[in-house]
């Protein structure tokens, strides 16, 4: 299989201001055509990293290359290769949508004869044709976000960077924006940050979790589940001799343990949580063993950890690591 | 400077669609019209030593101190407050192009507004039927002074707008800086205590930057290159500081 060329290469990136380290030694790469999600709590350094990628902010140390071009020494060249939608999507309030697109197209050096058809195309893609003559200040949040996205993809740059593109949108609008971003897959490299985790999971090929200016986990959502949580769990509603349940579980897999058990009022059924150390699907063997040993099973499900669980576990793990690094007895 | 004209035409368009521009323009023209009417009243009452044009330009400082901050306070401060400076500077434009386009648009409007007051003299001459009222010498000298000094004044306004993200602060700062430059020199030029030996160089600087004496020279038809150099170098310096200010804010944002 041919190797996919790298679109973004970040090596040992550090950014400090006013004595505060906003980004601390971040390294990652993004392949061409990939959609990558940035996750992290507020103040984790997501926006700062994105601003450095665009050439808007200089890094304190480390290197960033976009399509093989170093950002620090070629900021002008980089600005021709990226489409950027900043946090809160700032737009001029008193311009019409089409005027704004024309102005931005000219700044992005799209030839005049190609500009009008291209504006029509992005307005169509972003479903903005109906509001093209409206003043941006009068548009709803959903339309404004789409204007920001349309502007970012206008010049067809190889790399698109969007800081929280779905913030403040209703579920219907989120769906539209998600489809829009998904439609860029393979054609453009996209980096998006978001607090809406299912959003990232559905849209992104890969996730980078950042906390305290460091990358604490990266990989596909499925990979992160395995790496960070490393276990699967089952929810059962069963009746029978529960005293023999641990032995039955050990017989199926020594890694299986009862993690929680609660009676269900008015019945002889219990709600039991079974945790497995491994993240493979042994549900069928477990169910068969329970039936074989005379347990009555009325509900059986494998609990799928969400990206939210992964995110919380990864950030908690990074906090623990930071706490351990602090000198003992210090404040 | 590839994008300068794109940015300049955008800035001019933004000024033309902004209601604040029309409010400022109406106030300016009403105020200058009032002054002109007052001058005519004085001239109708008794004969005067100077031409109406000279008296008219004597009061240039008042609109300069008020109009320039009104026209420039928004330019960079508002971009920073709204965050649009971030989207602007992540396209292939330079900070220099952005600052120069803001300066160019504000200066164009400033000179246009002053230029339109030339109509007062034309109307006077037309209705009085006396060509003497259109005293071309002081009139051209006065407008030339407005155009040259306007470069520096507008650049100071742009600089004031570059140091803060609050329009009002930018407006007040611009007003104070312009008043210090225009009126401060005038207030200090007659101070006897500045004549003392050690303060003599300071006195020379104040005399050199005495805006009122520059205006008198221009309206007399004396175009002194030292005056031109003062305004051009001042403009350059104010714009360089504006560019540095925008970039410094980026480094520490």
Interface residues (C-beta under 8 A of the other chain):
Chain A: X17 X18 X51 X54 X55 X56 X57 X58 X76 X79 X80 X82 X84 X85 X86 X88 X90 X91 X92 X93 X94 X95 X103 X104 X106 X107 X108 X109 X151
Chain B: X2 X3 X6 X7 X10 X14 X17 X18 X82 X83 X84 X86 X87 X88 X89 X90 X91 X92 X93 X94 X250 X251 X252 X253
